[in-house]
Amino acid sequence: MNGLARATREALAGLPVDVAPRLLGGVLEVTVGDETVAVRLTEVEAYHGAGTGPEPDPGSHARRGRTARNATMWGPPGHLYVYLSHGIHSCVNVVCAPEGQAGGVLLRGGEVVDGEDVAFRRRAAARAARELARGPGRLGDAVGLRHPQHDGLDAVTGRLQAGARARLWLPTAVRADIATGPRVGVAGVAGTAAFPWRFWIPGDPTVSPFRWGRGAAPSA
């Protein structure tokens, strides 16, 4: 893990929109049973819960406060908020926000750098290595995390939960080549340029394609 350091609660305790760029080039390593897959992160999105930051985020799962579904987002930084998307895909977020506030960074895309054979078995539809974790549902499938059993997994301590461990490494310096723009597929104003909270490594083939959410595209 050259140029990387194990993530700490302190490093993840800022506002998600500030922490998100720091994750790019970092690595999430997940072991489920005796199989390990590691992903170098190339695309992320920030989300703020109610009362987090200077402006409300209408695109966040925690926009209306704490619920049973989003409870992990209110917990200590460094845990993984794993939720089910469209009843099919388990998507992975790194929890980060000041104490007592909610927030997370959605892991949208990455390059499998270890355990590619395992990821291909889990993602049989992938035609090439760049497709294994290109998109949040694919990334969740590739690393083997599932909702609800892995929601709350601690990626700082690596504590075992439901047969899985996660460890997060962050770059020792923030990259200089980061691009930013609207979040992918988020409806309404939350998916517009008013929230340029998607961050990615330009030109990386594992970054997912952009699409506007319902009612978010600018008028012609």
Contacts in CASP RR format, 6 or more apart in sequence:
PFRMAT RR
TARGET T0000
AUTHOR 0000-0000-0000
METHOD contacts of the structure
MODEL  1
MNGLARATREALAGLPVDVAPRLLGGVLEVTVGDETVAVRLTEVEAYHGA
GTGPEPDPGSHARRGRTARNATMWGPPGHLYVYLSHGIHSCVNVVCAPEG
QAGGVLLRGGEVVDGEDVAFRRRAAARAARELARGPGRLGDAVGLRHPQH
DGLDAVTGRLQAGARARLWLPTAVRADIATGPRVGVAGVAGTAAFPWRFW
IPGDPTVSPFRWGRGAAPSA
1 27 0 8 1.000
1 169 0 8 1.000
3 171 0 8 1.000
3 172 0 8 1.000
4 26 0 8 1.000
4 27 0 8 1.000
4 169 0 8 1.000
4 170 0 8 1.000
4 171 0 8 1.000
4 172 0 8 1.000
5 169 0 8 1.000
5 170 0 8 1.000
5 172 0 8 1.000
6 156 0 8 1.000
6 167 0 8 1.000
6 168 0 8 1.000
6 169 0 8 1.000
6 170 0 8 1.000
7 78 0 8 1.000
7 155 0 8 1.000
7 156 0 8 1.000
7 168 0 8 1.000
7 169 0 8 1.000
7 170 0 8 1.000
8 156 0 8 1.000
9 76 0 8 1.000
9 77 0 8 1.000
9 78 0 8 1.000
9 156 0 8 1.000
11 19 0 8 1.000
11 22 0 8 1.000
11 170 0 8 1.000
12 19 0 8 1.000
12 77 0 8 1.000
12 78 0 8 1.000
12 94 0 8 1.000
12 95 0 8 1.000
12 96 0 8 1.000
12 156 0 8 1.000
13 77 0 8 1.000
13 96 0 8 1.000
13 97 0 8 1.000
13 98 0 8 1.000
13 99 0 8 1.000
14 77 0 8 1.000
14 96 0 8 1.000
14 97 0 8 1.000
14 98 0 8 1.000
15 46 0 8 1.000
15 48 0 8 1.000
15 52 0 8 1.000
15 53 0 8 1.000
15 96 0 8 1.000
15 97 0 8 1.000
15 98 0 8 1.000
16 46 0 8 1.000
16 47 0 8 1.000
16 48 0 8 1.000
16 52 0 8 1.000
16 96 0 8 1.000
16 97 0 8 1.000
16 103 0 8 1.000
16 104 0 8 1.000
16 105 0 8 1.000
16 197 0 8 1.000
17 46 0 8 1.000
17 48 0 8 1.000
17 197 0 8 1.000
19 46 0 8 1.000
19 94 0 8 1.000
19 96 0 8 1.000
19 105 0 8 1.000
20 44 0 8 1.000
20 45 0 8 1.000
20 46 0 8 1.000
20 105 0 8 1.000
20 197 0 8 1.000
20 199 0 8 1.000
21 44 0 8 1.000
21 174 0 8 1.000
21 175 0 8 1.000
21 178 0 8 1.000
21 180 0 8 1.000
21 199 0 8 1.000
22 170 0 8 1.000
22 171 0 8 1.000
22 174 0 8 1.000
23 41 0 8 1.000
23 44 0 8 1.000
23 94 0 8 1.000
23 105 0 8 1.000
23 107 0 8 1.000
23 170 0 8 1.000
24 41 0 8 1.000
24 42 0 8 1.000
24 43 0 8 1.000
24 44 0 8 1.000
24 171 0 8 1.000
24 174 0 8 1.000
24 175 0 8 1.000
24 178 0 8 1.000
24 199 0 8 1.000
24 200 0 8 1.000
24 201 0 8 1.000
25 40 0 8 1.000
25 41 0 8 1.000
25 42 0 8 1.000
25 171 0 8 1.000
25 175 0 8 1.000
25 201 0 8 1.000
26 40 0 8 1.000
26 41 0 8 1.000
26 168 0 8 1.000
26 169 0 8 1.000
26 170 0 8 1.000
26 171 0 8 1.000
27 38 0 8 1.000
27 39 0 8 1.000
27 40 0 8 1.000
27 41 0 8 1.000
27 113 0 8 1.000
27 168 0 8 1.000
27 169 0 8 1.000
28 38 0 8 1.000
28 39 0 8 1.000
28 41 0 8 1.000
28 92 0 8 1.000
28 94 0 8 1.000
28 107 0 8 1.000
28 143 0 8 1.000
28 155 0 8 1.000
28 166 0 8 1.000
28 167 0 8 1.000
28 168 0 8 1.000
28 169 0 8 1.000
29 36 0 8 1.000
29 37 0 8 1.000
29 38 0 8 1.000
29 39 0 8 1.000
29 114 0 8 1.000
29 166 0 8 1.000
29 167 0 8 1.000
29 168 0 8 1.000
29 169 0 8 1.000
30 36 0 8 1.000
30 37 0 8 1.000
30 38 0 8 1.000
30 143 0 8 1.000
30 144 0 8 1.000
30 145 0 8 1.000
30 164 0 8 1.000
30 165 0 8 1.000
30 166 0 8 1.000
30 167 0 8 1.000
31 164 0 8 1.000
31 165 0 8 1.000
31 166 0 8 1.000
32 143 0 8 1.000
32 144 0 8 1.000
32 145 0 8 1.000
32 163 0 8 1.000
32 164 0 8 1.000
33 163 0 8 1.000
33 164 0 8 1.000
35 115 0 8 1.000
35 118 0 8 1.000
36 114 0 8 1.000
36 115 0 8 1.000
36 118 0 8 1.000
37 112 0 8 1.000
37 114 0 8 1.000
37 115 0 8 1.000
37 118 0 8 1.000
37 119 0 8 1.000
37 142 0 8 1.000
37 143 0 8 1.000
37 144 0 8 1.000
38 112 0 8 1.000
38 113 0 8 1.000
38 114 0 8 1.000
38 115 0 8 1.000
39 107 0 8 1.000
39 109 0 8 1.000
39 110 0 8 1.000
39 111 0 8 1.000
39 112 0 8 1.000
39 113 0 8 1.000
39 133 0 8 1.000
39 139 0 8 1.000
39 142 0 8 1.000
39 143 0 8 1.000
40 110 0 8 1.000
40 111 0 8 1.000
40 113 0 8 1.000
41 107 0 8 1.000
41 109 0 8 1.000
41 110 0 8 1.000
42 109 0 8 1.000
42 110 0 8 1.000
42 111 0 8 1.000
42 200 0 8 1.000
42 201 0 8 1.000
42 204 0 8 1.000
42 206 0 8 1.000
42 207 0 8 1.000
43 107 0 8 1.000
43 108 0 8 1.000
43 109 0 8 1.000
43 110 0 8 1.000
43 135 0 8 1.000
43 198 0 8 1.000
43 199 0 8 1.000
43 200 0 8 1.000
43 201 0 8 1.000
43 204 0 8 1.000
43 206 0 8 1.000
43 207 0 8 1.000
43 208 0 8 1.000
44 105 0 8 1.000
44 106 0 8 1.000
44 107 0 8 1.000
44 108 0 8 1.000
44 109 0 8 1.000
44 198 0 8 1.000
44 199 0 8 1.000
44 200 0 8 1.000
45 105 0 8 1.000
45 106 0 8 1.000
45 108 0 8 1.000
45 183 0 8 1.000
45 184 0 8 1.000
45 197 0 8 1.000
45 198 0 8 1.000
45 199 0 8 1.000
46 103 0 8 1.000
46 104 0 8 1.000
46 105 0 8 1.000
46 106 0 8 1.000
46 197 0 8 1.000
46 199 0 8 1.000
47 57 0 8 1.000
47 59 0 8 1.000
47 60 0 8 1.000
47 61 0 8 1.000
47 62 0 8 1.000
47 93 0 8 1.000
47 103 0 8 1.000
47 104 0 8 1.000
47 105 0 8 1.000
47 106 0 8 1.000
47 197 0 8 1.000
48 55 0 8 1.000
48 56 0 8 1.000
48 57 0 8 1.000
48 60 0 8 1.000
48 62 0 8 1.000
48 97 0 8 1.000
48 102 0 8 1.000
48 103 0 8 1.000
48 104 0 8 1.000
49 57 0 8 1.000
49 60 0 8 1.000
49 61 0 8 1.000
49 62 0 8 1.000
49 63 0 8 1.000
49 65 0 8 1.000
49 73 0 8 1.000
49 97 0 8 1.000
49 101 0 8 1.000
49 102 0 8 1.000
49 103 0 8 1.000
50 56 0 8 1.000
50 60 0 8 1.000
50 62 0 8 1.000
50 63 0 8 1.000
50 64 0 8 1.000
50 65 0 8 1.000
50 102 0 8 1.000
51 101 0 8 1.000
51 102 0 8 1.000
52 62 0 8 1.000
52 97 0 8 1.000
52 98 0 8 1.000
52 101 0 8 1.000
52 102 0 8 1.000
52 103 0 8 1.000
53 101 0 8 1.000
56 63 0 8 1.000
57 63 0 8 1.000
57 190 0 8 1.000
57 195 0 8 1.000
58 188 0 8 1.000
58 189 0 8 1.000
58 190 0 8 1.000
59 183 0 8 1.000
59 186 0 8 1.000
59 187 0 8 1.000
59 190 0 8 1.000
59 191 0 8 1.000
59 195 0 8 1.000
60 102 0 8 1.000
60 103 0 8 1.000
60 190 0 8 1.000
61 69 0 8 1.000
61 70 0 8 1.000
61 73 0 8 1.000
61 83 0 8 1.000
62 70 0 8 1.000
62 73 0 8 1.000
62 74 0 8 1.000
62 102 0 8 1.000
62 103 0 8 1.000
65 102 0 8 1.000
66 74 0 8 1.000
66 102 0 8 1.000
69 83 0 8 1.000
70 81 0 8 1.000
70 83 0 8 1.000
70 102 0 8 1.000
72 79 0 8 1.000
72 80 0 8 1.000
72 81 0 8 1.000
72 82 0 8 1.000
72 95 0 8 1.000
72 151 0 8 1.000
72 152 0 8 1.000
73 81 0 8 1.000
73 93 0 8 1.000
73 95 0 8 1.000
73 97 0 8 1.000
73 102 0 8 1.000
73 103 0 8 1.000
73 104 0 8 1.000
74 100 0 8 1.000
74 101 0 8 1.000
74 102 0 8 1.000
75 95 0 8 1.000
75 100 0 8 1.000
75 102 0 8 1.000
76 95 0 8 1.000
77 94 0 8 1.000
77 95 0 8 1.000
77 96 0 8 1.000
77 97 0 8 1.000
77 156 0 8 1.000
78 94 0 8 1.000
78 95 0 8 1.000
78 96 0 8 1.000
78 154 0 8 1.000
78 155 0 8 1.000
78 156 0 8 1.000
78 168 0 8 1.000
79 95 0 8 1.000
79 152 0 8 1.000
79 153 0 8 1.000
79 154 0 8 1.000
79 155 0 8 1.000
79 156 0 8 1.000
80 92 0 8 1.000
80 93 0 8 1.000
80 94 0 8 1.000
80 95 0 8 1.000
80 145 0 8 1.000
80 150 0 8 1.000
80 151 0 8 1.000
80 152 0 8 1.000
80 153 0 8 1.000
80 154 0 8 1.000
80 155 0 8 1.000
80 166 0 8 1.000
81 92 0 8 1.000
81 93 0 8 1.000
81 94 0 8 1.000
81 95 0 8 1.000
81 104 0 8 1.000
81 151 0 8 1.000
81 152 0 8 1.000
82 90 0 8 1.000
82 91 0 8 1.000
82 92 0 8 1.000
82 93 0 8 1.000
82 145 0 8 1.000
82 146 0 8 1.000
82 147 0 8 1.000
82 148 0 8 1.000
82 150 0 8 1.000
82 151 0 8 1.000
82 152 0 8 1.000
82 153 0 8 1.000
83 90 0 8 1.000
83 91 0 8 1.000
83 93 0 8 1.000
83 147 0 8 1.000
83 151 0 8 1.000
84 90 0 8 1.000
84 91 0 8 1.000
84 147 0 8 1.000
84 148 0 8 1.000
85 91 0 8 1.000
85 136 0 8 1.000
85 137 0 8 1.000
89 136 0 8 1.000
89 137 0 8 1.000
89 138 0 8 1.000
89 140 0 8 1.000
89 141 0 8 1.000
90 137 0 8 1.000
90 140 0 8 1.000
90 141 0 8 1.000
90 144 0 8 1.000
90 145 0 8 1.000
90 146 0 8 1.000
90 147 0 8 1.000
90 150 0 8 1.000
91 106 0 8 1.000
91 107 0 8 1.000
91 136 0 8 1.000
91 137 0 8 1.000
91 139 0 8 1.000
91 140 0 8 1.000
92 106 0 8 1.000
92 107 0 8 1.000
92 136 0 8 1.000
92 139 0 8 1.000
92 140 0 8 1.000
92 143 0 8 1.000
92 145 0 8 1.000
93 104 0 8 1.000
93 105 0 8 1.000
93 106 0 8 1.000
93 107 0 8 1.000
94 104 0 8 1.000
94 105 0 8 1.000
94 107 0 8 1.000
94 155 0 8 1.000
94 168 0 8 1.000
95 103 0 8 1.000
95 104 0 8 1.000
95 152 0 8 1.000
96 103 0 8 1.000
96 104 0 8 1.000
96 105 0 8 1.000
97 103 0 8 1.000
97 104 0 8 1.000
106 136 0 8 1.000
107 136 0 8 1.000
107 139 0 8 1.000
107 140 0 8 1.000
108 135 0 8 1.000
108 136 0 8 1.000
108 139 0 8 1.000
108 184 0 8 1.000
108 198 0 8 1.000
108 200 0 8 1.000
108 207 0 8 1.000
108 208 0 8 1.000
109 133 0 8 1.000
109 134 0 8 1.000
109 135 0 8 1.000
109 136 0 8 1.000
109 138 0 8 1.000
109 139 0 8 1.000
109 206 0 8 1.000
109 207 0 8 1.000
109 208 0 8 1.000
110 133 0 8 1.000
110 134 0 8 1.000
110 139 0 8 1.000
110 204 0 8 1.000
110 206 0 8 1.000
110 207 0 8 1.000
111 129 0 8 1.000
111 130 0 8 1.000
111 133 0 8 1.000
111 204 0 8 1.000
111 206 0 8 1.000
112 119 0 8 1.000
112 129 0 8 1.000
112 132 0 8 1.000
112 133 0 8 1.000
112 142 0 8 1.000
116 129 0 8 1.000
116 132 0 8 1.000
119 126 0 8 1.000
119 132 0 8 1.000
119 133 0 8 1.000
119 142 0 8 1.000
119 143 0 8 1.000
120 126 0 8 1.000
120 129 0 8 1.000
120 132 0 8 1.000
122 141 0 8 1.000
122 142 0 8 1.000
122 144 0 8 1.000
123 131 0 8 1.000
123 132 0 8 1.000
123 138 0 8 1.000
123 141 0 8 1.000
123 142 0 8 1.000
126 132 0 8 1.000
126 138 0 8 1.000
130 205 0 8 1.000
130 206 0 8 1.000
131 138 0 8 1.000
132 138 0 8 1.000
132 142 0 8 1.000
133 139 0 8 1.000
133 140 0 8 1.000
133 142 0 8 1.000
133 143 0 8 1.000
133 206 0 8 1.000
134 205 0 8 1.000
134 206 0 8 1.000
134 207 0 8 1.000
134 208 0 8 1.000
135 208 0 8 1.000
136 208 0 8 1.000
144 164 0 8 1.000
145 153 0 8 1.000
145 164 0 8 1.000
145 166 0 8 1.000
149 161 0 8 1.000
149 162 0 8 1.000
149 164 0 8 1.000
150 161 0 8 1.000
150 162 0 8 1.000
150 164 0 8 1.000
152 161 0 8 1.000
153 159 0 8 1.000
153 161 0 8 1.000
153 162 0 8 1.000
153 164 0 8 1.000
153 165 0 8 1.000
153 166 0 8 1.000
154 161 0 8 1.000
154 166 0 8 1.000
155 166 0 8 1.000
155 167 0 8 1.000
155 168 0 8 1.000
156 168 0 8 1.000
158 165 0 8 1.000
158 166 0 8 1.000
158 167 0 8 1.000
159 165 0 8 1.000
175 201 0 8 1.000
177 201 0 8 1.000
177 202 0 8 1.000
178 199 0 8 1.000
178 200 0 8 1.000
178 201 0 8 1.000
178 202 0 8 1.000
179 199 0 8 1.000
179 200 0 8 1.000
179 201 0 8 1.000
179 202 0 8 1.000
180 196 0 8 1.000
180 197 0 8 1.000
180 198 0 8 1.000
180 199 0 8 1.000
180 200 0 8 1.000
181 193 0 8 1.000
181 196 0 8 1.000
181 197 0 8 1.000
181 198 0 8 1.000
181 199 0 8 1.000
182 191 0 8 1.000
182 192 0 8 1.000
182 193 0 8 1.000
182 195 0 8 1.000
182 196 0 8 1.000
182 197 0 8 1.000
182 198 0 8 1.000
182 210 0 8 1.000
182 212 0 8 1.000
182 216 0 8 1.000
183 190 0 8 1.000
183 191 0 8 1.000
183 195 0 8 1.000
183 197 0 8 1.000
183 198 0 8 1.000
184 198 0 8 1.000
184 208 0 8 1.000
184 210 0 8 1.000
184 211 0 8 1.000
184 213 0 8 1.000
185 191 0 8 1.000
185 211 0 8 1.000
185 212 0 8 1.000
185 213 0 8 1.000
185 214 0 8 1.000
185 216 0 8 1.000
186 195 0 8 1.000
186 213 0 8 1.000
186 216 0 8 1.000
187 213 0 8 1.000
187 214 0 8 1.000
187 215 0 8 1.000
187 216 0 8 1.000
188 213 0 8 1.000
188 214 0 8 1.000
188 215 0 8 1.000
188 216 0 8 1.000
189 195 0 8 1.000
189 216 0 8 1.000
190 216 0 8 1.000
191 212 0 8 1.000
191 213 0 8 1.000
191 216 0 8 1.000
192 216 0 8 1.000
192 218 0 8 1.000
193 218 0 8 1.000
200 207 0 8 1.000
201 207 0 8 1.000
END
